[in-house]
Amino acid sequence: MKKLFILFFILLFWNIQAQNQANSAWEGYFSFFKIKDIAAGDDLLITASENAVFITDIYSYEQEEITSLEGLSGDEISAITYIQDKDLILIGYDNGLIQTYDLDKKKTKTFIDIIQKPTITPEERTINNFYIYGDQVYISANYGISVLNINKAEFGDTFYIGDSGDKLAVNNLTIFEDYIYAATQGGGIRYSHISNANIVDYNQWQQLENGDIQYVFNFQNSLYSISNNNLKVFDGNSFSQLNNFQSEVKKVKTDDNYFTITFNNKVQVFNQQLNTVVDYSPNEFSPELNTAITFQESLYIGDDNFGLIETAINNNSSFEYLSPNGPLRNDIFSMDITQGELWVAYGEHDFYYNPYPLRKRGVSHLSENQWINIPYEDYPGDNRSITSVKINPSNPDQVYFASYHDALMEINNNEIVNFYTTENSNLDPTDSPAERPYAMRIGPMDFDREGNLWFAAGISAKGLIKFKPGDDANSFTKYDLTSVIPEPTSNQGFGSVATDNSGNVYMGAYKEGVIGFNAQTKKFAKIKGDGKNMPSKDVRALAVDHNNQLWIGTAQGLRVLYSPSQMFDNPNTSVNNIVFLDDDGIAQELFANLFITDIAVDGNNNKWIGSTSGIYQVSSDGQKTNHHFTTENSPLPSNSINSIKIDGTTGKVYVATQKGLVAFRGSATSAQDNLDKVRAYPNPVRPRYDGMVTIDGLMKNTNVKITDIEGNLVYEEFSQGGSIEWDTRAFGKHKVASGVYLVLLTSDDQSETKVTKIMIIR
């Protein structure tokens, strides 16, 4: 038994170490503006945003962020509390998951007990509230009450307190004079003595009041309830009304001196005499408040859009925004990056390219590790459901945003400079009689090598459009698609647009496969199926790699077109699937039946494939899967990938999911124009380092030879992009010995050479 325990400990240690090393390769860019709950203690404010937590020292204002990189699940948080004497944060989620985060040890522990109960449906699992009593935490949930022993880190009893022992949703509970009082949804207030040995028996729970009880709480040795937005007090036998708030109560918080009630657009704070000491309605923004708490004579308010706000209890004429810097939202739908400048948008359409209901959302810009947010209110007109972002690669300050209903917006130096609509430009509305007269469906965009912006428009005969930045509003060139889509109103939209080295334009359509346009001959072509080896007519992602090959992501798998321009001359052009041999030597199709959402190509021509099952990195030819990242083995907050973009200057891979943005610190950079910035890292390679050595700053097709100090060749490769990786082995066999190794570099045309060194210490 002792040996088994030691083995378990070693395996657990290795697993923790591996997880920590894996997470260190990632960065998180989460939004902290949608506040769900707030807790306080030890001069710390613990704030839960949508799926992350941040801690604020109320005196120094230093902050610590806790996200999926620290082990949080990425799911939506519903409740939070802080256990002061243990430096422990307790986090509850909508899906029933519970996690603790140890502030001292910086460790996360996950409890899946509620999720695993087969008798509790997903809708019943939501964690509504925590109540701490000694070493027990009473959990109010949509099925009843559970007890968690913090010292033992294990679940105890579960109380089903509905009639006949049925499940009954509990909004919150409190303990008053040794009785547990639970505010329920539809069952009034249920109560039982805390020391009742048979408390798990529903018959031991009695009822006060009827119907929905929003809150029950203990303040200054009195018991209060709120139902139908009426504040009531308990006299020992029944509840009598004190106040009617005339507004929907969203949250109640108490401390030793005050209790705080949050409404949608204001916060009221009451003192021990039940006098209103704060009646605060923010005038500086349109509030959508979720929660508020008093702490050390300050009032802290959580808004749905503007984050955490602080104002003084005795003087709320001024306030401070406290949320950490971050994007406006987590649900990023589209993004683009050029030369370290990342732009994101939050509009969206559904699976069928339906943008309704139209969403009023801003855009965000990450530059030099700082987020610059442009709220929707700054737009000069309606620009709802922005579904595509494109940065001008020759002018990174110029960015275009395409709405799936209203306008094409141009931003320059973080200022909106142009706003093209069907009313002030020669852009056309859709051909659908069901759409409003001015509505258009501008979708994905791409720049060609001549600096033209190409974009596709759904439900329109003239669905391919070209625009030269700098031209006037009536200079949009529109191309008729009816030769390849005879019924334009049947095509709801396009998943992707890509241009190749020859200036050809390719569009991935909803039910029309791949449509190509030769910009020189003005000729269209289409690969839809019907013997063309397309697994699906629904094409969601396109990418042209460094070899000018077109990679095609569909709703049911991956294809590649090795010479895409052939489709203009050969009407029978077929696409190719990638076949590889599995571990048993059996031929398999790469990503068969996988719903592919995006494709990006890194500096080494590797493909990053986004899907509904996480993100994959495969080799340049698709024969080897280098990585498969999911929520289980990485800090990805969701397995549903919306967008992937790669910063060619750093190799960093940005991954936008439905629940947040993360970045993988890749090493595959874009090819350089010369060898002036060649470097090798890590250098020196120290003992116990088992990773790859990266050599970057390379030109395309650079010949890389690595030799020992005596000139014996140990490795050779041609770069496809701006970097290569070496596993410090001699041609993939044994690891090389300690010593200095020469890296001999020669450009493709042999016009440039470079020599650098790598020191290896075993």
Phi, psi and omega in degrees: 000319181297319180295320179297321179296317180297318179298317178300317181297317180296315180296320178297318179298314179300318180297317178296316180298316180297319179296318179297317179295320179297316181292332180293344178275001185240157172231150180245144178227073186265155175273139180239030185257340179263095188274130181257322183197159181223141172225165184211158176161153178055040181063019180241141174252122181254114186241129177260119170268197189307309179216029178213168181230142171227145185247131182238125170284119190288348179258314180271342184063017172291144185230149175233133181255137178237115186227195177297338176293333177264005175110359176294154191286335186091353177280171185280127182280140179241338182204152179211148172211167183232126178260100192298311187291352178243002184050046188236129174262133179248126187236128176247149186238161178300328184271006178094353177292146174230135177229150170244148176233120180275112183295330182281312184271351181057045182233148179250138174236138186244135177246122182248014186303315182291319180298325185278353179287113184292340182277352180255119181285161179304324181290336183271353188275347187306130177275119184264328187193155172242144173225122184267131178217101186065231178264013179252142171245121177268124187254118175270125184220176184283003175247341185152225184230136172237156180242130178243123176274114185289320181297318181270349182053048179212154180280146174251232185283158170239133182251118170260110193249014177283173177302135181062023179077018178288162174289138181221123183295132180246121180284315176195172177215165175215161176246123184223121180051048175068016174243141171272126176245124184244127175273118187246166177265096176097353183243020181066208175259124176256140182217152178204155181289138185298330183262011179296119183294337181251032186298338178290345179278121183301337179292343180276358180257127178256171187236137168238146179062174179225167173074206183276126174250118184287315181211151167226133184209156181254122180219123177053048175062026173228152181255130182235157173222159172230123175218138184051035178064023175254128175274128181231157178237147183265130181257011182106339179235321183207173180258137176240146186284139176248326189201145169245125189274347178065002179220157182291123177281127182256328182201147175233133176229145179232153166220194185294332188249335188220158160235143190240131179243127180256129172249177183297322186237009178200167177230135174241136179242131181245141179269189184295337178268009181066023173273145178283117179257342176219131171226086193253122175238110181300131177256346186280345179207167177276106189283144166226077190280145179244326186199162176202154181211144173262141181200122178052048176065019172239154176252125180247127188239136177252119181256160181282339183235331188252006171081209182271132184232137179244137172214159181280145179295320184271356179200093181257037176280343178228160181209167179231141171273130186244352182297141177300157178298134180184177178291165181297321186219170176266331187276069180287128183261325183214151178202166176207153179219139174213126176052044176082000180258115182251130176238142181225155177225157190241359177292169183197164166231167181273188182304327183264016180065029176268118183275355184276146356289142182294136188249128179267098184223149180278194176228162184225152184226122175259119180218125180053045176065018176235137178268131173247115184255133177248105184289162181301328182298342180276350180292144178284352179193184179295131173213068187274156176052059175287120186246357183212142179230136175215126177266137175290114184296336179271352178211083186299347177282346184258120185228140179246140180233123183255126177269147177269028177199322197246306194202165166254118186251136177246129176244135177227125182053045176066016177238139177285118186248335179218147184217093187268125178234177177288349181264336182242011180214179178268019171292143184259148171286174178293165178270007182275127177291344180279342180278158175295156186302331185258355188288140175225162183237072179281126184248227187294156185223159173202149174264139173269180186289345178266004177088011176277140175264121178252137174214157184250145181234131180278161178052044183211134176296319178267068190268000173245127188229140178239141179216135177261114179307134183104340177285168183280176188291348179253024184252018177284125178264125186245137182244135185280126183264003189295342177290337179245339174230088186299331179243088187299330181289348178278343181265103185290334181174183181236140181275333185197154172228136179217147177242148180253184185295338181268000181089004176289150182244135180236138180234136174261117187259162184298307180231019186238012177070219180258125177249128179248149178226121176273108186293341179277313183267351183060034183255136176262155173212161183214140170240106188249329187151223173051056180087005181268007178070021176276125181287340180205148175278352182265102183258121185254338186215139175225145174208133174263122184272186185289346176261014180062032174263143182261118178261133191237121177253124182244179178288352181221029175141183186246142173222163177222142176244108190290327177231082190298331182292345180295338182296340180280341181252336185238105182293347180261017180301132178244154176267168185242141170268158179265122180247133179225163177265127179282186184297338179264007179078015180263134181292131180229150175272130180293124175062037177298130177067009179279133175281110184262127185256334180197156177223134175227151183244126181270182186295338178263013179070012171291153181253131174255118188250117175269144184210185172274004179234036179097198184235139181243145166243123179241159180296171186301328180262000178080004184280343183227131174267111182280322181217148165224105183261133176224181177293340182282328186238012182205173177280012175306125179282347179204150176275353178270107185267127178267320187204147175229131175222145185239130176278108183295338181282333182241342185083001182290134182255114180268131183235114178263124178245179177291345186235016176144166183251129174229166180222135176263129182282080177284169182239001183273101182264167179286154180296144180261168179275343179208183182254022185291334187249030179293138175210159176233135181206149356290150182208110010282161173272113188270164178304146178074358173281126186239014181268195181267150170262127181259134173242114182234185187080023185268157170274163178296137180063029174292133174277121182246116175243133178243125181233160171282180187293341179268359176095007179282126183288129178243344181197144176211140180200154171256131180284140174267335178230228184260007182204161169224165176237139180237131182274013181061028175248154177278102181052043174078007182259250183277153177291140179289157183281171175301146178152182177261132181240136181268137176249112184257120187242135178223129180291165185301321180267007178063019179277341180229142175226158181203147176231130173226175186231151173232128176259130179244128180240114182269000000 
